[in-house]
Amino acid sequence: MGYDALFFNGSDDSHLIATALAQERVILTRDTQIMRRRVVTSGRLRAILITGDKPEQQVRQVIDSLNLDCQLRPFTICLECNQALLERSKQQVKDRVPPYVFQTQNQYMECPSCHRIYWRGTHWQAMSKKLEKFMKSPAG
Ligand SMILES: [Zn+2]
């Protein structure tokens, strides 16, 4: 969706909260303990308790809670590194993508950090359809 996001897989909640405060992030969590912390209840740090079990419900909840625009900048950030992707010409990626992809795709993006190449393949199309669905259908 093009939103800067960090995945936190540590068990140290204090570190999570310090990072969120320092980088002005919103915490998305299923941990009710975090929601009870003073820094959250006082409104100093925004946190959203994710309630759905299915990924679609969870994304829907985040979109609604934060008033996100799904079509703002889809597919502009590396899924692995959180870095803004850079446009690349077909020639620039010639030897770095599978031959079939090179023959059929004209638009490419590269992550400046991990150098992964992205193109509008089947995964991209499937994600686009999902995002469109989130935009059109009401919650539930
Ligand atoms: Zn990357």
Residues whose N, C-alpha, C, O or C-beta is under 5 A from the ligand:
A	BS01	ZN	C78 E80 C81 C111 S113 C114 H115
